[in-house]
Amino acid sequence: MATTGMEPLPAAEQVLLRDVWVVAAPHQSPRRRDVLLDGARIRDWSAPGGLVVGDATPVVAAADLWLGPCLVDPYSHLEEAHGLVDDLPRLAASALGGGYGAVALSPQARPWRDQPQELITGTHQGLELLSWGSFSAGGAGQDFSNHGALLAAGAVGLAEESCHGHPQLLFRGLQWQADAHRRGEGSPLAIAPRDPHLQAGGMAREGADALRLGLPTDPVASELLPLQQLLQAADLVEGATGLRLLNVSTAAAVACLQRHPHPMAAAVHWWHLVEDTSGLSGLSDSWRVQPSLGSRRDRQALLAAVQQGLITCITVNHRAIDHHQQLWPVEERPAGLAGYAHVLPLLWRELVDGQSLPVERLWWLLCWGARQFLGQPPDTLTPGSSRWLLFSPNDPWIMPCHGSERGGGNRPWPGRAVQGRVVASGLASGRWLAKPR
């Protein structure tokens, strides 16, 4: 029994995807396959035409669809597990709906995740939850947190969202981390090259666009100087291989990484690959992010860094606020964007369609490289796996407008059309999320 994308999705437990593109593992080119889904699991696959099913098994013509491992978000925010604005069920529903199977949570929370009992780990509604432990006590940059206790309790690594603390603390932290790696106990240390004192409340990267928008400017030095300090410290500490650069955002930072003699694991905030200050008006809600949104030159440099392999992975940096907070004065509004459903479609448009980036390279940035950033082995697709997503690049939908619901006040592009969406996932309840077109 054959179906097309315009007919209702099959409700049967077994469904055959005919001629679907499969992205299965790192360093493998995509291949067309017939894939038999049995409930949430991949039961079998073969070359096109190689699987024979009975008349009762629905067949989906899937030549325009892509099957790959669920995506991994190496850094996002959930301030409270049972908060009023965002909580675990809303986070899990949003991430799974966007094709994500794992999310690593920032230590920035209430209370701060600098104590073992504050970590959030395990699985919620099928979503794998990881937690970064705080590198410093309270994120203040003055004293170490209890690194050993945090890692023993399951922290995926240690993280710090700025470089505002004492430089000696960073140097000692790199030494401690290098010693742990030599003992075979190493874990990632993710540091954001951002100096909030130099940023001084700036909200858009300095340049003509920020002046046009009338926004407080964030100087390039607020990222470049701490980045240079991080790279110099890593060079001085033998074996400091676990350092991760969190959310680089400027052309100057890219140039610095290009000149550095050793490759460094670096992440970029997804929105910095999609938007820049040249495309936004002063009334737009979508430039209030951390790190500050850069110019067109910054975004072009980041896109080039993706092509060159300087960028290890892409973070979502999900941080939900409600529609009331979105109405606050801009200087009081929390920085960040919410949601996951738009991440893969907009990056596909920008990188695959716009930059001719190979699809397997996009999966590296959103899945396998993210696992590497977290110090974990990559996810792969094999028969028996349930950690898969099915993506339709040509499926149009409308980004929801800001409503009265909690946690959705800062989704980007409200009311605008988006092309491409995740239509099914082995981790999502009911498997099918939308009808592919």
Secondary structure, DSSP 4 states (H G I P E B T S, - for coil): -EE-TTSPPP-SSEEEEEEEEE--STT---EEEEEEEETTEEEEEESTT-----TTS-EEE-TT-EEEEPEEEEEE--S-TB-SS-BHHHHHHHHHHTTEEEEEEPS-SSS-S-SGGG---EEETTEEEEEEEESBGGG-SSSB--HHHHHHTT-SEEEES---S-HHHHHHHHHHHHHHHHTT----EEE----HHHHTT--EESSHHHHHHTPPEE-THHHHHHHHHHHHHHHHSTT-TTEEE-----HHHHHHHHHSSS--EEEEETHHHH--GGG--TT-STT--SSPB--HHHHHHHHHHHHHT---EEE--B----HHHHTS-TTTSPP-B--STTHHHHHIIIIIIHH---HHHHHIIIIIHHHHHTT-PPP---TT---EEEEEEEEEEEPPPP-SSTT-TT-SSTT-EEEEEEEEETTSTTSB-S---
